[in-house]
Amino acid sequence: MKEYRVYTCAITPCVGTGTPLAVIPHVVGQATRSYVIPHTDQYYVVYAVDTADNISAPSATVFANVVAPNAVSNPRIQ
């Protein structure tokens, strides 16, 4: 495994098109998104990419309802 590509959408189904929100090296395994818009609904989908640049099928879509920044000190989606 080389990396994971994370995409975000405002609606579902969320599909990975355009520029990914994050490209996470496989050895890292997690990412923190700190630039969210409060009081919004966001959907996330992840694709795995191997060392030959083969891209997997999308993960299950994950839903997040973003709360106000003062309510959560370090929001993370894992």
Secondary structure, 3 states (H helix, E strand, C coil): CCEEEEEEECCCCCCCCCCCCEEEECCCCCECCCCCCCCCEEEEEEEEECCCCCECCCCCCEEEECCCHHHCCCCCEC
